[in-house]
Amino acid sequence: MMTRRGKIAALRAIQRDIRAFRHPRLPGRPVHGPPVPSRIFLLGQAPGPHEARLGRPFAWTAGKTLFRWLEGALGAGEARLRERIYIAAVVRSFPGKSRGGGDRVPGEDEIAASRGFIAREVAVLRPRLVLPVGRLAIREVLGHENPIAEVVGRRLRARYHGVPVDVICLPHPSGASTWFKMEPGRSLLGRALRLLARHPETRKAFRSRSRPLTPATSGHSP
């Protein structure tokens, strides 16, 4: 079994490769969080332009909403959440803007190009709880696409990169989304957050104010 120190070293090696990653259709600099040896694995879609500039995932408006949800469920602020949850993304670089003005949804080749990083992270961490955020991340974790109302608000089981995990899906916290602000999304989100609060891994991670799993450093190193 890999030690805590060994996991951190292995995650840092993966993150060095992430920082060196380039793809011709992904204009942004690669982004990752700190090397937290956590059994809770949060998977977003892709960094936005502000995350690329600030060098950490969920660093802007959607992140504020996400961390507000998690704080309400787990009683921990953003700094402590970042210390105790490993944060990854389906694609590690900002994909650019769509013609309509929003962030472009990554293509299948871009998703495939980043999938190896996730497989390596999962192999190191062996997570017990995965939190996919948004439709793209949910599809990647479950292996199929469902209407979001069928998966949010339920505790699911899946085999993710060969590791059996519990899955609690969350909607994307984008300010452009209205799904979680009206029914049934609003009630389903509340149910998902209650499931998250009761899960053994979150109870273990947030039941005491012990030292962080890793120093709270910036996610991106130049």
Backbone hydrogen bonds in HBPLUS format (Angstrom, degrees):
<---DONOR---> <-ACCEPTOR-->    atom                        ^
c    i                          cat <-CA-CA->   ^        H-A-AA   ^      H-
h    n   atom  resd res      DA  || num        DHA   H-A  angle D-A-AA Bond
n    s   type  num  typ     dist DA aas  dist angle  dist       angle   num
A0007-LYS N   A0003-THR O   2.85 MM   4  6.17 151.8  1.93 152.5 159.9     1
A0008-ILE N   A0004-ARG O   3.07 MM   4  6.37 160.8  2.11 151.2 155.7     2
A0009-ALA N   A0005-ARG O   3.01 MM   4  6.26 161.1  2.05 148.4 153.6     3
A0010-ALA N   A0006-GLY O   2.90 MM   4  6.10 157.4  1.95 146.3 152.8     4
A0011-LEU N   A0007-LYS O   2.84 MM   4  6.05 158.9  1.88 152.7 158.5     5
A0012-ARG N   A0008-ILE O   2.91 MM   4  6.12 156.2  1.97 148.4 154.9     6
A0013-ALA N   A0009-ALA O   3.07 MM   4  6.34 148.0  2.18 142.9 151.1     7
A0014-ILE N   A0010-ALA O   3.09 MM   4  6.43 156.1  2.15 146.7 152.6     8
A0015-GLN N   A0011-LEU O   2.87 MM   4  6.12 159.1  1.92 150.7 157.0     9
A0016-ARG N   A0012-ARG O   2.94 MM   4  6.18 137.5  2.12 140.8 151.3    10
A0017-ASP N   A0013-ALA O   3.30 MM   4  6.64 152.3  2.38 141.9 148.3    11
A0017-ASP N   A0014-ILE O   3.03 MM   3  5.19 117.8  2.44  97.6 112.6    12
A0018-ILE N   A0014-ILE O   2.92 MM   4  6.32 145.8  2.03 144.4 155.3    13
A0019-ARG N   A0015-GLN O   2.98 MM   4  6.18 158.6  2.02 143.9 148.3    14
A0020-ALA N   A0016-ARG O   3.18 MM   4  6.41 136.3  2.38 136.0 147.3    15
A0020-ALA N   A0017-ASP O   3.20 MM   3  5.05 127.7  2.49  90.8 104.5    16
A0021-PHE N   A0018-ILE O   3.03 MM   3  5.06 153.4  2.10 103.3 111.8    17
A0026-LEU N   A0023-HIS O   3.09 MM   3  5.34 166.1  2.11 116.2 120.6    18
A0028-GLY N   A0094-PHE O   3.27 MM  66  4.49 164.3  2.30 144.0 139.5    19
A0031-VAL N   A0092-ARG O   2.89 MM  61  5.64 150.6  1.98 155.2 163.1    20
A0036-VAL N   A0034-PRO O   2.89 MM   2  5.70 132.9  2.11 110.3  95.7    21
A0038-SER N   A0036-VAL O   2.85 MM   2  5.50 135.4  2.05 107.0  93.5    22
A0128-ARG N   A0039-ARG O   2.91 MM  89  5.41 152.4  1.98 133.7 139.0    23
A0129-LEU N   A0039-ARG O   3.17 MM  90  6.45 162.1  2.21 169.6 168.3    24
A0086-TYR N   A0040-ILE O   3.04 MM  46  6.25 157.7  2.09 171.2 165.1    25
A0041-PHE N   A0129-LEU O   2.90 MM  88  6.28 165.5  1.92 160.8 165.5    26
A0131-LEU N   A0041-PHE O   2.81 MM  90  6.12 160.4  1.84 149.0 153.2    27
A0042-LEU N   A0086-TYR O   2.82 MM  44  6.06 169.9  1.83 171.3 174.3    28
A0088-ALA N   A0042-LEU O   2.81 MM  46  6.08 170.7  1.82 172.5 175.8    29
A0043-LEU N   A0131-LEU O   2.98 MM  88  6.05 159.8  2.02 130.7 136.4    30
A0133-VAL N   A0043-LEU O   2.84 MM  90  6.01 163.3  1.87 166.5 162.4    31
A0044-GLY N   A0088-ALA O   3.02 MM  44  6.29 170.8  2.02 133.2 133.9    32
A0090-VAL N   A0044-GLY O   2.93 MM  46  6.25 152.6  2.01 138.3 142.5    33
A0091-VAL N   A0045-GLN O   3.03 MM  46  6.32 152.5  2.10 153.4 162.2    34
A0052-ALA N   A0048-GLY O   3.08 MM   4  6.35 156.3  2.14 151.3 157.9    35
A0053-ARG N   A0049-PRO O   3.11 MM   4  6.32 145.8  2.23 135.9 144.8    36
A0054-LEU N   A0050-HIS O   2.78 MM   4  5.97 160.9  1.81 153.5 158.9    37
A0055-GLY N   A0051-GLU O   2.68 MM   4  5.48 139.0  1.85 142.5 151.6    38
A0220-HIS N   A0055-GLY O   2.85 MM 165  4.65 105.0  2.43 153.1 158.2    39
A0063-GLY N   A0060-TRP O   3.01 MM   3  5.25 115.1  2.45 103.4 119.6    40
A0064-LYS N   A0060-TRP O   2.97 MM   4  6.31 150.5  2.06 155.6 165.1    41
A0065-THR N   A0061-THR O   3.17 MM   4  6.56 157.4  2.23 151.6 156.9    42
A0066-LEU N   A0062-ALA O   2.89 MM   4  6.17 166.2  1.91 153.2 157.2    43
A0067-PHE N   A0063-GLY O   2.85 MM   4  6.00 173.6  1.85 157.8 159.1    44
A0068-ARG N   A0064-LYS O   3.00 MM   4  6.08 141.0  2.16 136.5 147.2    45
A0069-TRP N   A0065-THR O   2.99 MM   4  6.33 155.7  2.05 152.8 158.7    46
A0070-LEU N   A0066-LEU O   2.99 MM   4  6.32 166.0  2.01 154.6 157.8    47
A0071-GLU N   A0067-PHE O   2.82 MM   4  5.86 153.4  1.89 140.2 147.9    48
A0072-GLY N   A0068-ARG O   3.05 MM   4  6.18 158.5  2.10 145.1 150.3    49
A0073-ALA N   A0069-TRP O   3.11 MM   4  6.44 144.6  2.24 144.6 154.4    50
A0074-LEU N   A0070-LEU O   2.75 MM   4  5.79 163.4  1.77 156.5 161.1    51
A0075-GLY N   A0071-GLU O   2.74 MM   4  4.82 142.4  1.88 134.3 138.4    52
A0081-LEU N   A0077-GLY O   2.95 MM   4  6.15 159.3  1.99 158.4 165.2    53
A0082-ARG N   A0078-GLU O   2.92 MM   4  6.12 161.3  1.95 156.3 160.1    54
A0083-GLU N   A0079-ALA O   3.13 MM   4  6.37 134.5  2.35 135.1 147.3    55
A0083-GLU N   A0080-ARG O   3.10 MM   3  4.91 126.1  2.41  90.3 104.9    56
A0084-ARG N   A0080-ARG O   3.18 MM   4  6.33 125.5  2.50 140.2 152.8    57
A0084-ARG N   A0081-LEU O   3.13 MM   3  5.27 144.7  2.26 101.2 111.2    58
A0085-ILE N   A0081-LEU O   2.99 MM   4  5.90 125.7  2.29 155.5 164.2    59
A0104-ARG N   A0096-GLY O   2.76 MM   8  5.67 175.3  1.76 149.4 150.2    60
A0098-SER N   A0102-GLY O   2.67 MM   4  5.51 168.4  1.69 165.3 167.8    61
A0101-GLY N   A0098-SER O   3.05 MM   3  5.30 158.9  2.10 107.1 113.9    62
A0110-GLU N   A0107-GLY O   3.13 MM   3  5.31 121.1  2.49  99.9 114.2    63
A0111-ILE N   A0107-GLY O   2.98 MM   4  6.28 155.3  2.04 153.2 160.8    64
A0112-ALA N   A0108-GLU O   2.92 MM   4  6.08 162.6  1.95 146.7 151.4    65
A0113-ALA N   A0109-ASP O   3.01 MM   4  6.13 145.0  2.13 136.3 145.4    66
A0114-SER N   A0111-ILE O   3.19 MM   3  5.48 137.7  2.38 103.2 113.9    67
A0115-ARG N   A0111-ILE O   3.11 MM   4  6.19 125.5  2.42 143.2 158.1    68
A0115-ARG N   A0112-ALA O   3.31 MM   3  5.08 141.5  2.47  92.9 103.6    69
A0117-PHE N   A0114-SER O   3.12 MM   3  5.67 134.5  2.34 112.1 122.6    70
A0119-ALA N   A0115-ARG O   3.01 MM   4  6.34 162.5  2.04 155.5 160.3    71
A0120-ARG N   A0116-GLY O   3.09 MM   4  6.28 157.1  2.14 145.0 150.3    72
A0121-GLU N   A0117-PHE O   2.95 MM   4  6.23 157.4  2.00 148.9 155.6    73
A0122-VAL N   A0118-ILE O   2.85 MM   4  6.05 165.9  1.87 160.7 163.8    74
A0123-ALA N   A0119-ALA O   3.00 MM   4  6.14 151.7  2.08 141.3 149.3    75
A0124-VAL N   A0120-ARG O   3.10 MM   4  6.37 146.9  2.21 144.0 151.9    76
A0125-LEU N   A0121-GLU O   2.90 MM   4  6.09 171.7  1.91 157.4 159.7    77
A0126-ARG N   A0122-VAL O   2.79 MM   4  5.37 158.3  1.84 144.4 150.0    78
A0166-ASP N   A0128-ARG O   2.93 MM  38  6.04 175.2  1.94 141.5 143.1    79
A0130-VAL N   A0166-ASP O   2.86 MM  36  6.21 160.7  1.90 156.9 162.4    80
A0168-ILE N   A0130-VAL O   3.14 MM  38  6.56 157.9  2.20 160.9 167.6    81
A0170-LEU N   A0132-PRO O   2.97 MM  38  6.21 165.7  1.99 168.7 167.8    82
A0134-GLY N   A0170-LEU O   2.85 MM  36  6.22 165.5  1.87 159.6 156.6    83
A0138-ILE N   A0134-GLY O   2.94 MM   4  6.10 160.9  1.97 157.6 164.0    84
A0139-ARG N   A0135-ARG O   2.90 MM   4  6.09 160.3  1.94 150.9 155.7    85
A0140-GLU N   A0136-LEU O   3.06 MM   4  6.32 155.9  2.12 146.2 152.7    86
A0141-VAL N   A0137-ALA O   3.01 MM   4  6.25 154.6  2.08 150.6 156.8    87
A0142-LEU N   A0138-ILE O   2.91 MM   4  6.02 174.2  1.91 159.4 161.4    88
A0143-GLY N   A0139-ARG O   2.80 MM   4  5.42 139.6  1.96 138.1 148.0    89
A0150-GLU N   A0147-PRO O   2.85 MM   3  5.52 158.5  1.90 122.1 129.1    90
A0151-VAL N   A0148-ILE O   3.18 MM   3  5.50 155.3  2.24 108.1 115.1    91
A0152-VAL N   A0148-ILE O   3.06 MM   4  6.07 170.5  2.07 167.3 168.6    92
A0156-LEU N   A0167-VAL O   2.92 MM  11  4.93 171.9  1.93 153.3 151.8    93
A0167-VAL N   A0156-LEU O   2.81 MM  11  4.93 151.9  1.88 138.5 139.7    94
A0158-ALA N   A0165-VAL O   3.06 MM   7  5.55 156.4  2.11 157.1 162.0    95
A0165-VAL N   A0158-ALA O   2.84 MM   7  5.55 167.2  1.86 162.7 165.3    96
A0160-TYR N   A0163-VAL O   2.81 MM   3  5.12 152.9  1.89 149.6 140.4    97
A0163-VAL N   A0160-TYR O   3.00 MM   3  5.12 165.2  2.03 109.8 114.3    98
A0177-SER N   A0174-SER O   3.08 MM   3  5.41 157.3  2.13 107.9 114.9    99
A0181-LYS N   A0178-THR O   3.01 MM   3  5.20 152.4  2.09 108.4 117.2   100
A0186-ARG N   A0182-MET O   2.89 MM   4  5.25 152.8  1.97 122.6 130.1   101
A0188-LEU N   A0184-PRO O   2.97 MM   4  6.16 164.1  2.00 160.1 165.4   102
A0189-LEU N   A0185-GLY O   2.83 MM   4  5.94 158.4  1.88 152.8 157.8   103
A0190-GLY N   A0186-ARG O   3.17 MM   4  6.40 161.1  2.21 142.7 147.6   104
A0191-ARG N   A0187-SER O   2.97 MM   4  6.26 152.0  2.05 146.0 153.8   105
A0192-ALA N   A0188-LEU O   2.92 MM   4  6.16 156.3  1.97 147.9 154.2   106
A0193-LEU N   A0189-LEU O   2.96 MM   4  6.24 158.1  2.01 155.5 160.9   107
A0194-ARG N   A0190-GLY O   3.05 MM   4  6.28 145.9  2.17 142.2 151.2   108
A0195-LEU N   A0191-ARG O   2.99 MM   4  6.28 155.0  2.05 148.6 155.3   109
A0196-LEU N   A0192-ALA O   2.92 MM   4  6.19 153.2  2.00 145.0 153.0   110
A0197-ALA N   A0193-LEU O   2.97 MM   4  6.18 154.0  2.04 141.6 147.7   111
A0198-ARG N   A0194-ARG O   3.17 MM   4  6.37 142.0  2.32 141.4 150.5   112
A0199-HIS N   A0195-LEU O   3.11 MM   4  6.19 119.2  2.50 142.0 156.4   113
A0199-HIS N   A0196-LEU O   3.29 MM   3  5.30 151.5  2.38 100.1 108.3   114
A0203-ARG N   A0199-HIS O   3.00 MM   4  6.20 161.8  2.03 160.4 166.4   115
A0204-LYS N   A0200-PRO O   2.97 MM   4  6.04 150.5  2.06 139.9 147.6   116
A0205-ALA N   A0201-GLU O   2.97 MM   4  6.10 155.9  2.03 141.3 148.1   117
A0206-PHE N   A0202-THR O   2.93 MM   4  5.88 148.9  2.03 147.2 153.4   118
A0217-THR N   A0215-PRO O   2.88 MM   2  5.74 118.2  2.27 114.9  98.1   119
